[in-house]
Amino acid sequence: MNPIVQYFLYRRAEKKVQHSGNKGKWPKRQIYQEFLRLKAIVKHLFKDVALIIFGIASAGFGLKGFLLPNSFIDGGVTGISLLTREVTGVPLSILLVIINFPFLILGFSVLGRQFVIRSVLAIVGLALTVHFVNYPVITSDKLLVAAFGGFFLGAGIGLAVRGGAVLDGTEILAIFLSRKTGGTIGDIILIFNIIIFSVGAYILSIEIALYAILTYFSASKTVDFVIEGIEEYTGITIISDKPEELRLMITEKLGRGCTIYNGKRGFTKDPRDKPRDTEIIYTVLTRLEIAKLQTEIDKIDPQAFTIMNSIKDTRGGMIKRRPLKSK
């Protein structure tokens, strides 16, 4: 972080501690803790703002560089806005704000005030970008428009979500309805988009509706890719008679961290026997490292019981450190 910014944050922390009601000498430790708290807030704020800005730029490029010039539509609120524009001729920038507005009001009760404020700013930013920024028209090939228009639009939506906002209010409605009905968010969004594509087929043409489905799939897959991250993580639980050797292998050969749980084996040859104690190893690796881990486990204990489950993302620990080279 910039030293000037850190200086102002430290001064702010000092003033806050001094006005907290305590008398006498202000403890430096308390000031430093407040400084670290403010630093974390500002750091995350800058990161979130940057993600939202890049998301707006990407979504605007997908709309004006691909979808709008070729009269394509997409799913969600963006698709409703594009469809309404084709029918009424109202500028897309105005429709994006108006149609998203009811979903944002709903978001106050579903996701909270801060999320809604960020989403309002993001949607207004997208509307201004679509209205004022002149993106070049990239292609008129329908397949390329569907694929790459959806890609850039989805990348923009995904980046905005990672920044704590939405560019499309459909997700808010889906979360609300899933809590009321018990259905999954994915199923609700799918039903919502089927209705949009059906209306698009009736108003425009079946061909455009079919291309819109391709655009939607391209956008949705890109959103998943951006939100979940480039790397896919796998949580691995190992139950073995040689936990110490496996721990050393994970930490030294793979260069990863692990956690050891104390447990008991549930299966015994005689039901009257008391379950014996065992150590359970848990670690998180990228999918590219699973094959190497399995090979190393087989070298140490071929009878080890291994459980794997997918993880969306991780934070902290040693998961993102560069693996150590095998000796």
N, C-alpha and C positions, 0 to 999 in steps of 0.2 A: 504494500500500500504506500502511496505517496507520503513522504515524511511531513509535508505541510498538513495534509489531511490528518495524519496521526497526531500532530501537535495540537490541532484544534480539537480533536476528540479527547485528548488528555486534559486540555483546559476545561472542556465541557464536563468531563467526569469529575474534575477537581471542584468545580462550582456546584455540581449536583450533590456531592458528598458534603460540602460545606453548608449547603442549605437543607440538609436532611434533618436538622433539629439537634444534632449532637453539639456539645460544647467542648472547648479546649482544643488540643492539638489534633489535627485530622490525620488518621493513620494512613500511611502510604499504601499499605496493602489494600485497604478498602477502595482507595482511589484507583489503584491499578486494576482491581477486579471490575470496577465500573467501566474503566477504559477498555478492558477486554470485551465486556458486554456490548459497549457502543461500537467497538471495532467490528465485532461479528455482525451486528445489525447492518452497519453501513456496507460491509463487504457483500453480504447477501443481497442487499438492496441494489447495489451496482450490478451485481451478476444478474439479478432478475430483470432489471431494466434493460440490460444489454440483450438478454434472451428475447424479451418482448419486442424490442426494436428490430432485431434480426428476423423475428417471426413475422412482423408486419411487412417488412421489405420482401420476404420470400412469398408470403401469401399475395401481396399486391402484384408481384411479378407473375405468379401463376394465373391470376385473374386477368390482368391486362395484357400479358404477353402471350397467353394461350387461349383461355376460355372465352373471354368477352368478345374478341374480334371474330371468333368462329361460332358465336351463339350457342355455346355449350353450357350445360348446367351441371351441378354437383348435388350432393346430398346435404342434409341439414339446413340450417338457416341460410347459409350461403346459397344453397340450391333454390330455396324459396325466393330469395332476393333476385337471383339470376332469372328465374322463371317469371317473376312479377315484372322485371324490367323488360323482358321480351314481349309481354302482353300489354303493359301500360306505357312503356317508354320513360318511366320515372328513373332518374339517375340512380345507379347502383349505390353510390356513396350514401344517399339519403335512405335507401331501403335497408341497407345494412344496419344502420342505427335504429330505425323505426321497428323493424321486425325483431331485432335482438332485445329491444327494450323490455317487453313482458317477461322474457326469460331471465333478464338481469334482476328484475324486481323479485322474481321467484327465488333467485340466488341468495337474497338476503336471509331468508329463513333456512336455506339448504346449506350454504357454504360460508356465510358470514360476510361482514361488512368489508373487510380488507380485500377479500377476493373479488367482490363485486366492483369496488372502486378501481382496482387494477384492470378488471375486464372492461369497464366503461371506457377507461383511457385507451386501452388496446383497440377496442372496436372503433372508437372515434379516430384513433390514429390510422387504422386501416382504411376507414372511410375517406379521410383526408388524403391518404396516399393514393387511393384509387382515383380520386377526383383531380388531384393536382400533378401527380408524377406521371410523366409520359414514358412508359416502358416501351421498348421496341417490340413489334409483333414478330415472333420467332418463326412460326410455321403455320401453314394452313392444312397440313396433312392431318386428317382426323384421328388416326391412331396415335400419332406423336402428340397431338393436342390432348387427347384423353390421358395418355401415360404421363407426360411431363407436366401438364397443367395440374393434374392430381398430385404429382410428386411435390411440386413447389408449394401448392396450397396446403398439402398435408404437412410438409416440413414447417411451414409457418405456423399452423395450428399447434403442432407438437412443441415447437420452441416456446410459443406463448404459454402453453400449459406448464412447461418446465419453469417458466418465469412466474407462475402463480396467477395466470389469467386465462381467459378463453377468447377466441375470435369467433366462435360459433356457439350459440346458446343451447344447441340441441343436447349437449352433455348435461347441462343443468336440469333440463326437463327429464332426461333419462334417469338421473340420480333421484329426482323427486318421485317419479312414478315407480321406480324400483323399490323405494321404501314403502310406498303405499300398497303396491300390488304384489310384491315379492318376486317379480320377474327380474331377469338380469339386465344390466345396463346395455349390453351388446344386443340383446333381443329387442329391446325397446327402440334403440336407434335404428336397427334393421327394419322394423315395422314402419317407423316414421319415414324412412327413406324409400321404402317400397311405395308408400302413398305418393311421395313427391315424384318418383319416376313414372308412376302410372298417370298422374296428372300431366307430366311432361310429355308422355307418349300421346296423350289425347290432344293437348294444345299444340304441340310442335310436330313431332313425328316419332314413330317407333324407332327409327334409326338413331335419332338424337338421344332418345331415352336409353337405348342400348349402349351408346358411347358414354352416356352419363354414368351408367353402372360401372364401366371400366374406369372412369375418372374417380368414382367413389372408392373402388377397391384400391386403386393406386394411392389415393389420399389416405385411406384408413391404414394401409400397411405402412406408409411412411410415418404417419402419426405414431403407430406402435413402435416403429424403429427408433424414432427420435426420443420418445418418452422413456422407453426401456433401456436405451443406450446401445452403443455399438457392440459392446461385449455382452454375451449372455453368461450369467453366472449359474453355478450349480452348487447347491449345498449337499455335502456328503457326510453321512454318518457311518462310522466303521466300528464294528464290534468284533474284537479279536482277542486271542490269548496272548498276543505280543504287542500290547499297546505302546510300550516305551520305544520299541524298534520302529513302529509306524510313526510315532510322534517325531522321532529324529529324522526319519525319511522325509516327512512333510516339511519340517522346518529347515533342514539342511540341504536336501537334494532339490526340493521344489521351491524353497525359499518362501513358503507361505506360513501363515499363522494357523493355529488350531486351538480348540478348547477341549478339555477333558472333563467328562462327567463321571461321577461315581454312580454305578447302577448295580443291578442284580440280574443274573440270568434266570429267566422264568422257566426254562425247560430243564427237567432233571430226569434221569433214567428211572428213578424210584420217586413217585409222587410224595412219599413221606420225607424225602431228603430236603434239607433246607437249601434254598437258592443261594448259590455262591456269588460273592462280590465280583464285579468286573468293572473295567474302565472303558468308557465310550468316547470315541474321538469324533469331533465335529470340525469340519473345515469347509471353506468355500473356494472354489477354483473356477476359472473360465472353462468353457467347453473344450477348448483346444488342448487343455492340460489333462483331461480326463483319461485319455488313452495311456499317457505316461504314468499317471497315478495307479491305474489298474495293473499295469505291468509291474510297478514297484511293490504293490500289495501282494501280487502273486509270488514274487520273489521271497517275501517275508513270511506270509501266511496265506496259502491258497484257500484255506477254509474260512477266511474272514467273511463276515456278513456285512455287506455294503448296501446302503440305502442312498438314493440320489433323488433330489427334487429341484425343480427350477426356481430361480430367484430373480426377481425383476431388476433389482439394483442393490448396491452395497455402499456403505459409507464408513470410512476409517479403517483401522486394522491394517493388515498386510496384503489385502487382495490386489491392490493396484501397484504394488511394488514389482520391480523387475525380478523374475525368477533367478535364483543363484545357479551358476553353472555346476553341472555334475562333475565330481572329481573322478 
